[in-house]
């Protein structure tokens, strides 16, 4: 089934949007058209509550410009703007954080999220409670690697992530790892092979979940909280 997916990066860093675009195309179906966009305004990376709020205007403007799609992926692990975009559109809208954690819950008894800065942890904890997955997550581990530093793929940043996975297995007794940033996408296969357990990349999960929802002819409910915005 041919379809068109909008992959929306809530930050304004063009190089990260391009990396996200390439990764989405690698996992999407051959007949899926990927339209990848970044926020028109706002911070270069999303690191905590303030950045999440500051990017919303630019993100929603991009969604409004590209509303002729069959589904949307919010390509930030904080799932920034997810509820607002679901209100704007009837097509399926999925976040990479939500998708990764649901996937991990289907693949393991208990998972650990390895993310970037400590200031992002409260955002992710609140999301897990909302998704009903807090009891399945053993711990959220912050590497304190800035989001944009992941773009450079320095060996030392990969080593920090690797050490946190080792601790997750030994101390948390987790049997799956969720990579808590879109900038970690390229590491998933390597780390899965190295550690012999699922290392879940949210972008891959979100793209394939969105494709599945579209193929199943499912739509976002417009009864209740996700109803279309009311004109003022």
N, C-alpha and C positions, 0 to 999 in steps of 0.2 A: 504494500500500500504506500504510494508516494505521499509524502507529507513535508511540511515546512515547519521547522522549529526555530524559535527565537531563543538564542542563548545570550542572556543579559548579564554582563559583568557590572556590578554596582559601583566599582571604582573607576577612576578616570585615566588609568595607566594603559596606553594603547598597546604596549608590548605584552602586557598580561592578557589583554583581550585577544590578541593574535595567538598567544600560546593556548588559551582556552579554546579558541576556534579550531586550531589544529587537533587538539586532543578530542574535541567533540566529533570532528569528522572521522577520526580514526575508529571510533566505536559505533558510529551511527550506521544505519542500514544504507546500502548503496543508493537507494532511491529517496533518501531523506535529504532535504536541502537545509543546511545549517546557515542561519543568519546570526552572526555574532556581533554584538555591539557593547560598547562601554558607556558608562554614565556621561552625560553631556556636561556635567559640572560636579563639583564636590571633591573629596579627598582622593589622593593617589592610591590609597589602600584603606581597607576597612579593619580598624583595630579598636574594637570596643563600642560602647553605646553612642558616643558623640559622633564618630565617623559614620555609623549606621544611619543616624538621623540626617547628617549633613549631605549624604549622597542621594537621599530619596527623591528630591525634586528632579535631578538629572536623570535618575533611573526611570521614574514614571514618565518623563517626557519621551524617552527612547521607546518605551513600551507603547505609548500613544502613537508614535511615528510608525511603528512596525506592528500594527494590530491585525494585519492580514495573515496571521499564521495559524497553524493547527495546534500548537502547543508552545509552552514557554518553560525554559530552565533558568532559574536564578542561580548564577554561578559564583556565589559567595557562601562559604560554609556557615556563616551566621544566618543564612536564609533572609538576608536583608530585603525588606519590602515585600516579602512573600504574600502576606495576607492582603496588602493593598493591591497588588497585581491581580490576585484572585478576584477581588471586587471589580476590577476594571474589565476583565475578560471572562467569557464563558468557556473557553478552551482550557484543557488541563494545564496547570501551572505547578511545577515542582521545584523544590530547593535542593541543592547538593548536600546540605547537612542533613536534612530530613531523609533524603534518599539513602545516603550512606548508612545512617544509623538504623533505618528499617532493614536494609540489606544485611547489616552485621547481625541484627537480631534474628534473622532467618538462617544465618550460617553458623551461629555460635551460641553458647550458653551465656557468655559474658564478654563484653568488649571494652577496650580502652580507646579513648580518643586522644590522639597526639596532635596538638595544635601549635599555634605560634606564640603570641604574647599572653602573659598571665591576665592582662586586663580583659581578654576575650572570654575567659573561663566563665564568668557569671552569665554572659549572654548565652553560651552553649548550655549551661546548666538549666537555665530557664526554658530553653527550647526542648531539652530532653523531657522535662516535666510536662510541657505542653503536648508533646508527641506520645506520652505514656511510656517512655522508654528509659526513664531514670533508673529504674530497678535493674535494667539489663546492662547499664554502663557501670563498670567497676570504678572508673576514675577518668577525669580529664587531665591530661598531663601537658603542661605548657613548656615548650622548648625555649621560649624567649628569643626566638628568631623573628626579626621583623618580616612582614609579608613580602616586601619587595626584594629582600635579600635572597629569597628562594629563587627569584628569577635568574640569578647568576649561577646557580647550581654549584656553589663552592663545595669541595669535598668535606670541609669541616662541618657544614650545615647538615649534610647527609649523615655524618658520623654522630651528631647530636641526636638526630631523629632515631638512628639505629640504637643508641644507648637507651633512649626512652622506651623503645619497643622491648629491649631486653629486660628492663625493669618491669614493664607491663606484664610480661610473661612470668617473671620470677616473683614479683611482689603482689601484683593484682590478680594472678592466676587467670588472666584473660586468655581466651582462645581465638580472638580476632582483634585486629587493630583497625581503627578508622582514622584515616589521614584528614586532619582537621583544617585544611586550607586548599583552595584550588591550585595554589602554587606548588603543591606536593604531588600533583597528579602523575607526573612522569616517573615517580619513584615506586608506584604501587607494584608493578610486575616484578621489579628487581627485589624488593623487600619481601614479597610473597614467596619467591623462590628461595631467598636466603633463610627465612625463618620458618618456612614450612607451615604457615597458617594463613588464613585470609587477611590480606592487607587491603582494605576497602577504599577505593577512590570514589568520592561522591559525584564527580562530574560524569564518569562512566555510568554509574548507577542512574543518575538523574536523566541523562539522555535516553537510556534504554527504557526506563520507567515511563518517561513521557511518550516515547514511541508506542509502548504497550497500551497506555491509556487511550491514545488517539486511535490505534488499531481496533480497540474494543469499543469504539464509538461512545466513550464516556466523557462527560462534561462537568465543569464545576457547578455545584448547586447554587442557584440564585434565590433560594428560600432561606432567609435568615442572615447570618453575619456576612456572607459573601455576596449578598445582593448588590446589584449595580449601584454606584454612587448616586446619591440624591442631588438633584440640581438645586442650587441655592440662588 
